[in-house]
Amino acid sequence: MKYNFDIEINRHNTASAKWDETENLFGEKNLLPMWVADMDFQSPAPVIEAIIKKAEHGIFGYTTRPDSYYRAIIDWMQERYNWSVQKEWICYSPGVVPALNYLVQTFTNPGDKIVIQPPVYYPFTNAIVNNNRQVVYNQLKHENGNYSMDLEDLRDRIDENVKMLILCNPHNPSGRVWTKDELTELGKICIENNILIVSDEIHCDLVFKGKTHTVFASISEEFAEHTIVCTAPSKTFNLAGLQTSNIIIPNQKLRDEFNATMNRLSLRHTNTFGIAATESAYRFGGEWLEQVVDYIEKNLNFLSEYMENNIKEIKVIKPEASYLVWLDCRELGLDKEGLKQLMLKHGNVAFNQGYTYGPGGEGFIRMNIGCPRSILEEGLRRLEKAVKSHQGTAAKI
C-alpha cells in the first residue's frame, strides 16, 4: 500500500511528550517541537491492526514472548544485515536507554571508566555519571562538515580502568553510518585492551540510499564475543511508547550476567502491545519503512535547499541515516544560552541544544525532520525568523 506522510495528525492532548510537554520543558508557549526523537507519522498499518486485535481480545495479563516474536527479529537481522542471530541471544529490556544503565551496572564497578565519542546522544553520559562511573571522552574529529573517529586519541586515553565503550552506530546526532573498516579498527583496539563494546544500533534501519549499516557484532566471531548490540523497533516504526527493545548478546557468560541483573530488578515481563507491535513491524513493516525513509530523505533535501537559499549562516551536517539533522550554528557567534534563547524566544521552535551532547556540541542544534513537510517548512520559517532577528540586533550594535 502507499502511505501518505504529508498528512498532519494532531498530537496535542494525547499525552505526547513531544507535543504536550514542550512548554513545561522549555519554558515558553506556542513552541513548535522539533526535538525529541519520535516521528509525527502513524506506524505501519499492520502494526496498528495487530494492536487493535490484541485490544479486542480484552485480557491484558502477564505476557510471554512467543517463538514467533523471536523468529521475526531473527529473520529481520538475517535478511537486512546478513547476521545470523540465535534465539537465546535475544534479551528483553523496556528500552535501549534503560538497557545502557543496566549494562553499566552489570559489567562495570563504581569508579570504572567508560568511553563515549562526543558529540553523542546525551543519555550515554547520564548512564555513566548517574551510576558513579567515570566518563572518558574520545571526541570525534569534525573536518569540512564530516565526522570521523579519532582512534589515535582513543589509544592515548585507554588505561587499565577503562572497561567499556558505548558506540553509537549509526551515530546520533551527526547521522554518520560508520563503515565496516572504521568499526573494525575500533573493535581491534577495544579487544586488545579487554574493553567491552556496547553498540547502540537503534537507528540502523533508517539508512539512506548508498549507505550500508554494519552490525558491529557481525564483523567476526571474535567481535561478537566482545559485543552487546542494542536494538529496538522504536525509532524505525515510531513505537517508543510501547517500551520494547531487544538486547542481543552472543556471549553466553555476558548474557547470563545481564539476565541476572534483569531478574534481580524483576524486569522480565514485556508490554503486551509491545510484543504484538514488534512482531508485526518486523514481519510486515518493510514496505512502510522503505517509503518513510524515502520521505525523510526528501525532507532532508528540502531542508538542505532551504538552508542554502535562506539561512546560509547555518550549515547542515548532512546525515547518512535517521530523521535527526545536526546543524552548525557557530557562525551566529552566540554562546550556548544565547543560541538557546534565540530559538525559543525569537523563533518559537524547540530544538535539542548541541552542548548537551558533550565536547564538540557547542554551537550546534539537533533538528527532528521526521514530520510532514508542512511542519518542516514551518519549522524552517521559524528558524529563519530567529536568524534574521539576530542579524537585525547585531546590525544595531
C-alpha positions as CSV (number, residue, x, y, z in Angstrom):
1,M,0.0,0.0,0.0
2,K,1.0,3.6,-0.5
3,Y,1.4,5.6,2.7
4,N,0.7,9.4,2.8
5,F,3.2,11.0,5.1
6,D,2.1,14.5,4.2
7,I,-1.0,14.2,6.5
8,E,-0.7,16.3,9.6
9,I,-2.1,14.3,12.7
10,N,-3.0,16.4,15.7
11,R,-1.0,15.1,18.6
12,H,-2.0,17.7,21.2
13,N,-3.8,16.4,24.3
14,T,-2.7,12.8,23.6
15,A,-0.1,12.7,26.4
16,S,2.6,13.1,23.9
17,A,5.9,14.1,25.4
18,K,6.9,15.8,22.2
19,W,3.7,17.9,21.8
20,D,2.2,18.2,25.3
21,E,5.3,18.6,27.5
22,T,7.3,21.1,25.4
23,E,6.1,24.2,27.2
24,N,6.9,22.7,30.6
25,L,10.3,21.5,29.5
26,F,11.4,24.6,27.5
27,G,9.5,27.3,29.5
28,E,7.9,29.1,26.5
29,K,4.4,29.0,25.0
30,N,3.5,28.3,21.3
31,L,6.6,26.4,20.5
32,L,6.9,24.1,17.5
33,P,8.5,20.9,18.9
34,M,11.4,19.6,16.7
35,W,13.4,18.0,19.4
36,V,12.8,14.5,20.9
37,A,13.4,11.6,18.5
38,D,9.9,10.4,17.6
39,M,8.2,10.9,14.3
40,D,4.9,12.6,13.6
41,F,3.8,9.7,11.3
42,Q,1.4,6.8,12.1
43,S,3.1,3.5,12.4
44,P,2.6,0.9,9.7
45,A,-1.0,-0.3,9.1
46,P,-0.2,-4.0,10.0
47,V,1.2,-2.8,13.4
48,I,-1.9,-0.8,14.2
49,E,-4.0,-3.8,13.2
50,A,-2.0,-6.1,15.4
51,I,-2.5,-3.8,18.4
52,I,-6.3,-3.5,17.7
53,K,-6.6,-7.2,17.5
54,K,-4.8,-7.6,20.8
55,A,-7.0,-4.9,22.4
56,E,-10.2,-6.6,21.1
57,H,-9.2,-9.8,22.9
58,G,-9.7,-7.7,26.1
59,I,-7.5,-9.6,28.5
60,F,-4.1,-8.0,29.3
61,G,-2.5,-10.3,31.7
62,Y,1.2,-11.1,32.1
63,T,2.7,-11.9,28.7
64,T,5.4,-14.1,27.5
65,R,7.5,-13.7,24.3
66,P,6.4,-16.4,21.9
67,D,8.6,-18.2,19.4
68,S,7.1,-16.2,16.6
69,Y,8.3,-12.9,18.3
70,Y,11.9,-14.2,18.3
71,R,11.6,-15.5,14.7
72,A,10.5,-12.1,13.5
73,I,13.6,-10.5,15.0
74,I,15.9,-13.3,13.7
75,D,14.5,-13.1,10.2
76,W,14.8,-9.3,10.1
77,M,18.5,-9.4,11.1
78,Q,19.3,-12.1,8.6
79,E,17.5,-10.5,5.7
80,R,18.6,-6.9,6.3
81,Y,22.1,-7.3,7.7
82,N,23.1,-10.9,6.9
83,W,23.6,-11.5,10.6
84,S,22.6,-14.9,11.9
85,V,21.1,-14.4,15.4
86,Q,20.2,-17.3,17.7
87,K,17.0,-17.1,19.8
88,E,18.8,-17.4,23.1
89,W,21.0,-14.3,22.3
90,I,17.9,-12.0,22.4
91,C,17.3,-10.4,25.8
92,Y,14.5,-8.1,26.7
93,S,14.7,-4.5,28.0
94,P,12.0,-1.9,28.3
95,G,14.1,0.4,26.2
96,V,17.7,0.9,24.9
97,V,18.4,3.8,27.3
98,P,17.3,1.7,30.4
99,A,19.4,-1.1,28.9
100,L,22.5,1.1,28.8
101,N,22.1,1.7,32.6
102,Y,21.6,-2.0,33.3
103,L,24.7,-2.8,31.2
104,V,26.8,-0.3,33.0
105,Q,25.6,-1.7,36.4
106,T,26.2,-5.3,35.3
107,F,29.7,-5.1,33.6
108,T,31.4,-2.2,35.4
109,N,32.0,-1.1,39.0
110,P,31.8,2.3,40.6
111,G,34.8,4.4,39.6
112,D,35.5,2.4,36.4
113,K,36.0,4.4,33.2
114,I,33.7,4.2,30.2
115,V,34.5,5.6,26.7
116,I,32.0,7.6,24.6
117,Q,32.5,9.5,21.4
118,P,31.1,13.0,21.6
119,P,29.2,14.9,20.5
120,V,26.9,12.0,21.2
121,Y,23.4,11.2,22.5
122,Y,23.4,12.6,26.0
123,P,21.8,9.6,27.8
124,F,25.2,7.9,27.3
125,T,26.8,10.4,29.6
126,N,23.9,10.1,32.1
127,A,24.1,6.3,32.2
128,I,27.8,6.6,33.2
129,V,27.6,9.5,35.6
130,N,24.4,8.5,37.3
131,N,25.9,5.1,38.1
132,N,29.1,6.6,39.6
133,R,31.4,5.7,36.8
134,Q,33.8,8.0,35.0
135,V,33.3,9.4,31.5
136,V,36.2,9.2,29.1
137,Y,35.7,11.4,26.0
138,N,37.1,10.2,22.7
139,Q,35.9,13.2,20.8
140,L,35.1,12.7,17.1
141,K,37.0,14.7,14.5
142,H,35.0,17.3,12.6
143,E,36.6,18.4,9.4
144,N,34.9,20.0,6.4
145,G,31.4,19.1,7.6
146,N,32.3,15.4,8.1
147,Y,32.7,13.4,11.3
148,S,35.2,10.6,11.8
149,M,36.7,8.6,14.7
150,D,39.9,9.7,16.3
151,L,41.4,6.3,17.0
152,E,44.9,7.7,18.0
153,D,43.2,9.7,20.7
154,L,41.3,6.6,21.8
155,R,44.5,4.7,22.2
156,D,46.0,7.6,24.3
157,R,43.0,7.6,26.6
158,I,42.9,3.9,27.4
159,D,44.2,2.7,30.7
160,E,43.6,-0.3,32.9
161,N,40.5,1.3,34.4
162,V,38.6,1.6,31.0
163,K,36.1,-1.3,31.0
164,M,33.6,-0.4,28.4
165,L,33.0,1.7,25.2
166,I,29.5,2.7,24.3
167,L,29.2,3.1,20.5
168,C,26.5,5.0,18.6
169,N,26.1,3.1,15.3
170,P,24.7,4.9,13.3
171,H,25.8,8.0,15.1
172,N,23.4,10.3,16.9
173,P,23.4,13.3,16.3
174,S,25.8,13.5,13.3
175,G,24.0,10.8,11.3
176,R,27.2,9.1,10.3
177,V,26.9,5.5,9.2
178,W,30.2,4.0,10.2
179,T,31.9,1.9,7.6
180,K,33.0,-1.7,8.2
181,D,36.6,-0.6,8.1
182,E,36.1,2.1,10.7
183,L,34.3,-0.3,13.0
184,T,36.9,-3.0,12.5
185,E,39.7,-0.7,13.6
186,L,37.7,0.4,16.6
187,G,36.9,-3.1,17.6
188,K,40.6,-4.2,17.4
189,I,41.6,-1.5,19.8
190,C,38.9,-2.5,22.3
191,I,39.5,-6.2,22.1
192,E,43.3,-5.7,22.5
193,N,42.5,-3.8,25.7
194,N,39.8,-6.1,27.0
195,I,37.1,-3.4,26.6
196,L,33.5,-4.5,26.3
197,I,31.7,-2.8,23.3
198,V,28.1,-1.8,23.8
199,S,26.8,-0.9,20.3
200,D,23.6,1.2,20.3
201,E,22.1,0.4,16.8
202,I,18.6,1.8,17.4
203,H,18.8,4.0,14.2
204,C,20.2,1.2,12.0
205,D,17.1,0.6,9.9
206,L,16.8,4.3,8.8
207,V,19.9,4.4,6.5
208,F,19.7,6.4,3.3
209,K,20.4,5.2,-0.2
210,G,24.1,4.5,-1.0
211,K,25.0,3.6,2.6
212,T,25.2,0.3,4.3
213,H,24.8,-0.4,8.0
214,T,27.2,-2.9,9.6
215,V,26.1,-4.6,12.8
216,F,29.2,-4.4,15.0
217,A,28.9,-8.0,16.3
218,S,28.5,-9.3,12.7
219,I,32.1,-8.4,11.7
220,S,33.6,-11.6,13.2
221,E,33.0,-14.2,15.8
222,E,35.7,-12.5,18.0
223,F,33.8,-9.3,17.7
224,A,30.5,-11.0,18.6
225,E,32.1,-12.4,21.8
226,H,33.1,-8.9,22.9
227,T,29.9,-7.0,21.9
228,I,26.4,-6.3,23.1
229,V,24.1,-5.0,20.4
230,C,21.1,-2.8,21.5
231,T,18.2,-2.8,19.1
232,A,14.6,-1.8,19.1
233,P,11.7,-1.1,16.7
234,S,11.0,2.2,18.4
235,K,12.8,4.6,16.1
236,T,12.3,2.5,13.0
237,F,8.5,2.2,13.3
238,N,7.7,5.0,15.7
239,L,6.9,2.7,18.7
240,A,8.9,4.3,21.5
241,G,5.8,4.5,23.8
242,L,5.5,0.7,23.8
243,Q,8.8,0.3,25.6
244,T,10.1,-2.8,23.9
245,S,13.7,-3.4,22.9
246,N,15.9,-6.3,22.3
247,I,19.5,-6.6,23.6
248,I,21.4,-9.1,21.6
249,I,24.3,-10.8,23.4
250,P,26.1,-13.7,21.6
251,N,28.5,-14.4,24.5
252,Q,26.7,-16.7,27.0
253,K,28.7,-15.6,30.0
254,L,27.8,-11.9,29.3
255,R,24.2,-12.9,28.6
256,D,23.8,-14.8,31.8
257,E,25.2,-11.9,33.8
258,F,22.8,-9.4,32.1
259,N,19.8,-11.7,32.6
260,A,20.7,-12.0,36.3
261,T,20.6,-8.2,36.6
262,M,17.2,-8.1,34.9
263,N,15.9,-10.8,37.1
264,R,17.2,-9.1,40.2
265,L,15.3,-5.9,39.1
266,S,12.2,-8.0,38.2
267,L,12.3,-6.8,34.7
268,R,11.1,-9.9,33.0
269,H,7.7,-9.2,31.5
270,T,7.2,-7.4,28.2
271,N,4.4,-4.9,27.4
272,T,1.6,-6.9,25.8
273,F,1.1,-4.5,23.0
274,G,4.9,-4.1,22.5
275,I,5.1,-7.8,21.7
276,A,2.3,-7.7,19.1
277,A,3.6,-4.4,17.6
278,T,7.3,-5.6,17.4
279,E,6.5,-8.9,15.8
280,S,4.1,-7.3,13.2
281,A,6.6,-4.5,12.5
282,Y,9.4,-6.8,11.7
283,R,7.2,-9.2,9.7
284,F,5.1,-6.7,7.7
285,G,6.6,-3.3,8.1
286,G,9.2,-3.4,5.4
287,E,7.1,-1.7,2.8
288,W,6.2,1.2,5.2
289,L,9.9,1.5,6.2
290,E,11.1,1.8,2.6
291,Q,8.5,4.6,2.0
292,V,9.2,6.5,5.2
293,V,13.0,6.5,4.6
294,D,12.4,7.9,1.1
295,Y,10.1,10.6,2.5
296,I,12.7,11.5,5.2
297,E,15.4,11.7,2.6
298,K,13.3,14.1,0.5
299,N,12.7,16.1,3.7
300,L,16.4,16.3,4.1
301,N,16.9,17.5,0.6
302,F,14.2,20.1,1.1
303,L,15.9,21.3,4.3
304,S,19.3,21.5,2.6
305,E,18.0,23.6,-0.3
306,Y,16.0,25.9,2.1
307,M,19.1,26.5,4.3
308,E,21.3,27.1,1.3
309,N,18.8,29.7,-0.1
310,N,17.6,31.4,3.0
311,I,19.8,30.6,6.1
312,K,23.4,30.4,4.8
313,E,24.7,31.2,8.3
314,I,23.7,27.7,9.5
315,K,25.5,24.7,7.9
316,V,23.8,21.4,7.5
317,I,25.8,18.3,8.6
318,K,24.1,16.0,6.1
319,P,23.2,12.7,7.8
320,E,23.6,9.3,6.2
321,A,20.8,7.9,8.4
322,S,17.9,8.8,10.7
323,Y,15.5,11.7,10.8
324,L,17.7,13.8,13.0
325,V,19.8,16.6,11.5
326,W,22.8,18.2,13.1
327,L,23.0,22.0,12.4
328,D,26.2,24.0,12.8
329,C,25.2,27.5,14.1
330,R,28.6,28.7,15.1
331,E,28.7,31.4,12.5
332,L,26.0,33.2,14.6
333,G,28.6,33.8,17.3
334,L,26.4,33.0,20.2
335,D,27.2,31.2,23.4
336,K,25.1,28.2,24.4
337,E,22.5,30.2,26.3
338,G,22.2,32.9,23.6
339,L,21.6,30.2,20.9
340,K,19.0,28.5,23.0
341,Q,17.1,31.7,23.8
342,L,17.3,32.9,20.2
343,M,15.5,29.7,19.0
344,L,12.9,29.8,21.8
345,K,12.1,33.5,22.1
346,H,12.6,34.7,18.5
347,G,11.9,31.5,16.5
348,N,9.3,29.9,18.8
349,V,10.8,26.5,18.0
350,A,12.2,23.8,20.3
351,F,15.4,22.0,19.3
352,N,17.8,19.9,21.2
353,Q,20.8,22.1,22.1
354,G,24.2,20.8,20.9
355,Y,26.1,21.5,24.2
356,T,24.1,18.7,25.9
357,Y,25.8,16.2,23.6
358,G,29.2,16.9,25.2
359,P,32.5,18.3,23.8
360,G,32.2,19.4,20.2
361,G,28.5,20.0,20.5
362,E,28.7,23.7,21.4
363,G,27.2,26.0,18.8
364,F,25.1,23.2,17.2
365,I,21.4,22.2,17.4
366,R,19.7,18.9,16.6
367,M,16.5,19.1,14.5
368,N,13.9,16.4,14.0
369,I,12.7,16.2,10.4
370,G,10.5,13.1,10.9
371,C,7.4,15.0,10.2
372,P,5.1,16.1,7.3
373,R,6.8,18.5,5.0
374,S,4.3,21.3,6.0
375,I,5.6,21.1,9.6
376,L,9.2,21.0,8.5
377,E,8.6,24.1,6.3
378,E,7.0,25.9,9.3
379,G,10.0,25.0,11.4
380,L,12.4,26.3,8.9
381,R,10.5,29.6,8.6
382,R,10.7,30.0,12.3
383,L,14.4,29.2,12.2
384,E,14.9,31.8,9.5
385,K,12.9,34.3,11.6
386,A,15.2,33.7,14.6
387,V,18.4,34.2,12.5
388,K,17.1,37.4,10.9
389,S,16.2,38.7,14.3
390,H,19.7,38.0,15.5
391,Q,21.2,39.7,12.4
392,G,19.0,42.8,13.0
393,T,20.1,43.0,16.6
394,A,23.8,42.6,15.6
395,A,23.5,45.3,12.9
396,K,22.3,47.8,15.5
397,I,25.3,47.3,17.8
